[in-house]
């Protein structure tokens, strides 16, 4: 049975019909550069660590390759939530989110209210509500946040430091973790989750980030799409690590001890030996790709090859000895993504048990640490 039932509306159908003549590059929506202009005061670091955003806050700015991202979107299938390559299928996992971005993947689902008195929330948590021109349908301009919470006074109280930290995290969320297609806007639904930093640190921000990226890839894979959003830095650096023949050469090694692995790509890059920003050439490189040029096995990766150089670097962000997944965070993925009874989402697990989720039709089958976990739906009565 052919599971690729959306081919008629998929972007790849237009590419195929045009004989690879279609060279419309998707516009990548991201605002990381605006965040990098903000000076992170060292007094915020303790709160950032509590809330689980310290790793993301330390990431360098990385220029996106729109052509590379477009070529990956053309191979993304919403039916299976995997990239269909010439020699197999692969996808981004929560293991990648934890190691590359430094986001916590253990914990509760990131859930809350999308409708409330946001002016009152801002007054309570930021001690100032934005003017009318800085808000739109429950969303706030990040430019107002950056200008209003720019410099932290040398003698600022702990209360003021916490307010500046919330404003900083809001910009990280809007620009790097959950970017959408709006221009310089972040939804205020995230702000109540940052009232208590210790409580914020119990959420699985990594699984929410991955679910959001999956959703944006599904939307961008439609043939009438012209833009793509989501955590595109994660997508691009994942591709660089998985497909080295498409990655630039780092002119000098970057010290990344205690930092997420994306930080390795913050050094000066040499792109002379690769086809960067040229869609047709990147397409051909992926079409001609052979298994020996792919790092790790497609779909499922072993820890020995993929993590031999990464485990010591991510210990500040991910507790590898206690990698017990909270079942609630997987409900969020189901809410964001439509699942069929035949498909599965590849992520990683820890134990070797079969556990039923509260929804009744979702089961988790896990295997040994860093080898693979499948989330799949089971038909009633089976």
Residue pairs with C-beta under 8 A, 6 or more apart in sequence:
3 79
3 80
3 340
3 342
3 343
4 10
4 77
4 79
4 80
5 79
6 77
6 78
6 79
7 13
9 222
9 223
10 77
10 78
10 221
10 222
10 223
11 73
11 74
11 220
11 221
11 222
11 223
11 225
12 74
12 75
12 221
13 223
14 22
14 223
15 22
15 74
15 283
20 280
20 283
23 279
23 280
24 226
25 66
25 67
25 70
25 279
26 66
26 69
26 70
26 73
26 220
26 225
26 226
26 227
26 228
27 66
27 226
27 227
27 228
28 64
28 66
28 69
28 227
28 228
28 229
28 232
29 179
29 180
29 181
29 227
29 228
29 229
29 232
30 64
30 175
30 176
30 179
30 229
30 232
30 233
31 142
31 174
31 175
31 176
31 179
31 184
32 61
32 62
32 175
32 176
32 233
33 61
34 142
34 143
34 146
34 171
34 175
34 184
35 171
35 172
35 175
35 176
36 60
36 61
37 146
38 146
38 150
38 168
38 171
39 150
39 151
40 48
40 57
40 168
41 152
41 161
41 164
43 152
43 156
43 161
44 57
44 152
44 161
44 164
44 165
44 168
45 54
45 57
47 161
47 162
47 165
47 197
48 54
48 57
48 165
48 168
48 169
49 201
50 197
50 198
50 200
50 201
51 165
51 169
51 194
51 197
51 200
51 201
52 103
52 104
52 200
52 201
52 203
52 205
53 103
53 169
53 172
53 205
54 102
54 316
54 317
55 101
55 102
55 103
55 259
55 260
55 316
55 317
56 101
56 102
56 103
56 172
56 176
56 177
56 260
57 168
57 172
58 102
58 259
58 260
58 263
59 101
59 102
59 176
59 233
59 259
59 260
59 262
59 263
59 266
60 262
60 263
60 265
60 266
61 266
62 233
62 236
62 237
62 262
62 265
62 266
64 232
64 233
64 236
65 236
65 276
65 277
66 277
67 276
67 277
67 278
67 279
67 282
68 236
68 239
68 246
68 276
68 277
68 282
69 228
69 232
69 235
69 236
70 228
70 279
71 279
71 282
71 283
71 286
72 83
72 235
72 239
73 217
73 220
73 221
73 228
74 221
74 283
75 83
75 84
75 85
75 286
76 82
76 83
76 84
76 217
76 218
76 220
76 221
77 83
77 84
77 221
78 217
78 218
78 221
79 340
79 343
80 89
80 343
80 344
81 91
81 214
81 218
81 337
81 343
81 345
82 89
82 90
82 91
82 299
82 346
83 89
83 90
83 91
85 286
85 289
85 294
85 298
86 286
86 287
86 288
86 289
87 289
87 290
87 291
87 294
87 298
88 291
88 298
88 299
89 298
89 299
90 242
90 294
90 298
90 299
91 299
91 345
91 346
92 210
92 213
92 234
92 235
92 238
93 210
93 301
93 346
93 347
93 348
94 105
94 206
94 207
94 210
94 347
94 348
95 301
95 306
95 347
95 348
95 370
96 234
96 238
97 103
97 105
97 206
97 207
97 209
97 210
97 234
98 104
98 105
98 206
98 314
98 317
98 318
99 260
99 261
99 307
99 310
99 313
99 314
99 318
100 234
100 237
100 238
100 241
100 260
100 261
100 262
101 206
101 209
101 231
101 234
101 260
101 262
102 259
102 260
102 262
102 314
102 316
102 317
102 318
103 177
103 205
103 206
103 209
103 317
104 201
104 203
104 204
104 205
104 206
104 317
104 318
105 204
105 206
105 207
105 318
105 325
105 329
106 204
106 318
106 319
106 322
106 323
106 324
106 325
106 326
106 329
107 201
107 202
107 203
107 204
107 205
107 326
107 329
108 202
108 203
108 204
108 326
108 328
108 329
109 203
109 204
109 207
109 208
109 326
109 328
109 329
109 331
109 332
110 193
110 203
110 204
110 205
110 207
110 208
110 329
110 332
111 332
112 189
112 190
112 192
112 193
113 189
113 192
114 138
114 187
114 189
115 138
116 189
116 192
118 135
118 138
118 140
118 188
118 191
119 129
119 135
120 129
121 188
121 191
121 192
122 128
122 129
122 130
122 140
122 188
122 191
123 129
124 195
125 163
125 166
125 191
125 192
125 194
125 195
126 149
126 163
126 166
126 167
126 191
127 163
128 148
130 140
130 141
130 144
130 148
131 144
134 140
134 141
134 144
135 141
135 188
136 185
138 187
138 188
138 189
139 182
139 185
139 186
139 187
139 188
140 170
140 185
140 186
140 187
140 188
141 184
141 185
142 170
142 171
142 174
142 175
142 184
142 185
142 186
143 184
145 167
145 170
145 171
145 186
146 171
148 167
149 163
149 164
149 167
149 168
152 160
152 161
152 164
153 160
156 164
162 197
165 197
166 191
166 194
169 190
169 194
170 186
170 188
170 190
170 191
170 194
171 186
173 186
173 190
174 185
174 186
174 187
175 186
176 231
176 233
177 205
177 208
177 209
177 212
177 231
178 190
178 208
178 209
178 212
178 230
178 231
179 229
179 230
179 231
179 232
180 216
180 229
181 227
181 229
193 199
193 200
193 203
194 200
204 326
204 328
204 329
204 332
207 329
207 330
207 332
207 333
208 329
208 332
209 231
209 234
210 333
211 332
211 333
211 335
211 336
211 337
212 230
212 231
212 336
213 230
213 231
213 232
213 234
213 235
214 333
214 336
214 337
215 230
215 336
215 337
216 228
216 229
216 230
217 228
217 230
217 235
218 337
219 225
219 228
220 227
220 228
220 229
233 262
234 262
237 261
237 262
237 265
239 246
239 247
240 246
240 247
240 248
240 265
241 247
241 261
241 295
242 294
242 295
242 296
243 286
243 289
243 293
243 294
243 295
244 293
244 295
245 274
245 285
245 289
245 293
246 274
246 275
246 282
246 285
246 286
247 274
248 269
248 270
248 271
248 273
248 274
248 276
249 269
249 270
249 271
249 273
250 264
250 265
250 267
250 268
250 269
250 270
251 267
251 268
251 269
251 270
252 267
252 268
253 264
253 267
254 263
254 264
254 266
254 267
256 263
256 264
256 313
257 312
257 313
258 313
258 316
259 313
260 313
260 314
260 317
261 310
261 313
261 314
275 281
275 282
275 285
295 305
295 306
296 302
296 305
296 306
299 346
299 372
300 346
300 371
300 372
301 370
301 371
301 372
302 370
302 371
303 369
303 370
303 371
306 370
307 370
311 320
314 320
320 369
323 350
323 369
324 350
324 351
325 349
325 350
325 364
325 366
325 373
327 355
327 357
327 364
330 357
330 362
330 364
330 375
331 357
331 358
331 359
331 362
333 345
333 375
334 359
334 362
334 375
337 345
339 345
339 362
339 375
339 376
339 377
340 377
341 377
341 378
341 379
343 376
343 377
344 374
344 375
344 376
345 374
345 375
345 376
346 372
346 373
346 374
347 373
347 374
347 375
348 369
348 370
348 371
348 372
348 373
349 364
349 366
349 367
349 368
349 369
349 371
349 372
349 373
350 366
350 368
350 369
351 366
352 366
352 367
352 368
353 366
354 363
354 364
354 365
355 363
355 364
356 362
356 363
357 363
357 364
361 377
361 378
361 379
361 380
362 375
362 376
362 377
362 378
363 376
363 377
363 378
364 373
364 374
364 375
365 373
365 374
365 376
366 373
367 373
